Amino acid sequence: MKDYLNKDKNCIVYHLPVCRSGIGDIFMELVTFLHTHNLFSNRHKTMKLLMYYDYFTPNIGCDNMDELLDFYSLEKPDFKYTSSKLRINEMSSDSVQIYLQKNFEIENLDKIRTNLFDKGFIWPSTIKKETVKTDISFMFYNHKFFSDGQKEITDYDEIKFIEFMNKNDNINFIPLYQYVNDRRSTINPIKLNPLTVMKENLQIISNSSMVIGSEGLWTHMSRYLQTHTIMHTTNEDWEREALQQNHKSFRKMDDLLYYLKEKINEICS
C-alpha cells in the first residue's frame, strides 16, 4: 500500500472522510482544516488533503480540493495545498478509521473545531450578497420521507407553516431546491442535479433575510453565510449550538411561527 500519510516535515496531512459523511459534515470538516492550517504556525507548510471515497459517496462531483472549494463556494486559501482522492477499497475500513483519528494529532485542530461549533463555521465566500434583503428561504423535512425523530415535521405542522405564508403574502417565501431523487420536503419540492443545487441554494440563502427549516445541510450553510437561521430540532446539542452562534432553534412549530411573526415585523417591513 502507498504511503498516504506522507512523512514530509514540510507538509501537514488532513484526512477527509467524504465516504462516511453527509454533505454538511464534509463542509464542516473542510472549514475546520482550512482554519487550522491558516494558523501562523502551519501556514509555512503545505496542506495535504486526503479525500476518502467509496461507491456510496454523495455525488458531489469533486476529485480534488479546488473542486471541493468551488462546490461549497469557498474562497481558495493563500497558503500552499494539494490533495489526493482515495478509494475506500484501496485500504481496509479499520485503516481508514485509524487515519481519521490522526486529524486530532494536528496541533490546535480540536480547539478550532470546538470554537467553530460555538461561533459558526465561516470562511470567505465567493457568493455575491445583496445589501437589502427581505426574502425568507426555507426547507422543512417531512416525516414521511425523513424520519430520525430529531428534525422532521408532521403534516399538521406543514399545514400551519403554509397557512402562515398565505397570511403573510407580502413576504416572498422561497423554497430551497432539493437534490434529484431527494424527497425530504413536500412543500414546493423543486429538484436540481447535485452539481447545480449547492450554488443555487447558497445564492438564495445569501440574498435572504432569514432561513427557516429543519436542522441539517442548509442550516449549516445559512450560518456559514451569516444569514439569520431559525431551526427546528428536538436535539438539545444542536439547539445549544444554534443559540451559541446567535441563531434560533425551536422544538415546536407554534413557537417557531410566533418568533417568526415578530422577526418579520422587525426585518422584513
N, C-alpha and C positions, 0 to 999 in steps of 0.2 A: 504494500500500500504506500502511496505517496506520502511525503512528509507535509501534510496540510498545515501543520502548526507553524512551520517556518521559524527557525531559531535565530533569524537575523535580529540583532540587537537594535537595528535602526527601524524596526517595524513592530507595530502593535497589532495583534490579530484579534478580530471580533467575530463571534460565531452567531449567525442569524438563522434561527430555525424556521425558515419560510414554510417548510413542510409540516410543522407542528403548530402553526399559529393562524389565527384569523387575521384579516387584512388590517384591522385596527391594532391588533397586538404587534404585527410586523412594523407598523408605523411607529409605535411607542418604543420598540426596541431600537429601531434605526435612529430616532431622535436622541435616545439615551446615548448611543455610541457617538453620535456627532458632538454632543455637548461634552462628553468625556474626552474625546480626542482634541477638542478645541481648547482644553486647558493649556496653560503656558508650558507645563511640564511635559506635555505629549506632542505639541504641535511640530516640534522639530523632527519627529519620527513619521514614517508612512503608516497610514491607516490601512490595514488589510482586512477586507470584509469577506468572510466565507459564508456563502448562501447555500443552505442545505435544502434540496428539493426531493420530492418523490412523486409518484403518479397521482397523488391526491392533493397536491399543492394547489392553492387557489390560482385560477388562471389570470394572473396579473400581467403576463407577457413580459417579464423583466429578466434579462440574462446577466445584467451587471449592475453595479452601484449607480452609474449615471442614469440608467433607465429606471431604476427604483426611485431615485430622487425626482426625476421627471414625472413619474406616475403619481407621486404624492404632492407635486408642485412645490418641492423644497428647493431652496437655492443651494447651489453647489458650494461646498466649503472651500476656503482658500488654502487649506493645507493639502499635502500630497495624499492620495489614496489610490487603492487598487482593489480589485475584487475577483473572486472565483466562484463559479456556480458548480456545486457538487450534488450528484445524485445520491439519494439515501442508500441505494443498493451498492454503492462503492465501499461501504463500511457497515458494520453491524449497528443496530439500534443502540446497544449498550455503549459503543464507542462514541456515538453522536451525543448521548447524554453526558458522558464524561467531558467531551469537548465543550458543550454548552456551559457546564459548570465553570469552565476556565474563564468565562467572562467576568466572574466575580473575583478573580485573582487580579484583574486590572485595577490599579490604584484609583480610588475615588469613584469608581463606576457605581457601586451600590449606594453611596451617598448622593450622587447625582440623580439616580433613579428615584430615590425617596423624595428628593427636592422637587423633581418634575411631577410626581404624583400629588404633591402638596400644592404646587403653584400652577401646574398645567404644562403639557408637552408642546412647547413652542420652538420654532426655528424660522428664520426668514423665509417668506413665501414668494413665489412668482405670480400668485394670483392678484389681479388688479382689484382694488377696492373702491367702491363708491363712497363719497363723503356723506351723502344724505341717504339714510336707509329707513324704509318704512315697511317693507315686506316681512312676512313671517313664513319661514320654511319649516316643514315638519315631516316626520315619518314615525308612525307607531307600529309595533309588531302585533299582528293579530294572533290570538291564542290558538286558532285552528291550524296555523302553519308554523308557529314558532312557540314552543312550549317548554321553557326551562323553569317556570314558576317565579321568575325574578324581574321580568321586564315587559312581558306581553300584556295586552289589554283585552277586555271582554268585548263582545258585540255591543253590549249596552253602553260601555264606555265610548266605543266608536260613535254610536248614535249621539251621545252627549257632545262629543267634540264636533261632529258635523253640524249639529244644531247651533253650537257656539259660533262656528264660522258663518253660518247663514244669518245669524243675528248681527254679526259684525261684518256685513258685506262691504263696508267702506275700506276694509283692510284687505290687502292682497295676500291670501294664503297660498303658498306654493309647495306642492308635494315634491319631495326629493325623488329622484329616479331610483329604480331598483335595477339589479343585475338581471340579465337574461336568465331565465329558469329560476329566479328567486321569487318566492310568493309570500314574503313575510308581512306585507302590507296589503290591505284591501281597499284603502282609500285612494282612488285615482292612481293605480299602480302602473305607471309608465315605465317601460323597461329599455335599457341600453346595453350594448356589449361592454365587457369588463374594461376594455382599453379606453372607453369614452366616458363611462359613468362617473369615474372619480373626479376628473377635471370639471365636468358639467355640474356636479353637485357642489364641489368646492367653490365654484363661481357663484352659484345660487346662495350658498351659505355666507360667503363673504359679503354679498350685497343685501343680506337680510339684517333686520334689526334684532331678530331673535331666531333661535332654532328650538323647536319643541319636538320631543319624541322619546321613544324607548332608549334606554341606555344601550350603547353599542358603538359600532363603527362611526356613525355620523355624529354622535355626541362627542366622540373623541376628536373628530376633525373640526367640529364647530369651535371647540375650546382651543384647538391649535390655531385657528384663525381669529381667536379672541372675540367671537360673536357670542353674545349672552345666550346661555343654554339653559333650557328648562327640561329636566329629565323626568322620566318615570322609571322607578325601580323600587323593589322591596328589599334589595340587598343593602345592608347597613354600611358596609365598607365602601361601595360605590357612591352611596348617598353622602357619606362623610367626605369622600374625595371631591365631589362636586362642590360642596359647601366650602371646603378649604380653598378651592380655586375661585371663589366668589361667584359661583353659578348656583342654580337651584335644582332641587330634586324632591319629587313627591311620590308618595305611595298610592294615593287615591286620585282619580280623575277629578272629582269635585274640588279638591284642594288645589290641584294644578290649574283648573279653569278659574278659580277665584283669584289666584295670583296673576294669571294671565290677563284677566279683566283689568286689574289695577295697573299692570305694566303697559297695556295697550294705551291707556289714558296718559301715561307718563311719557312713552317713547313715540308712539305712532299717531299722535294727534296732529 
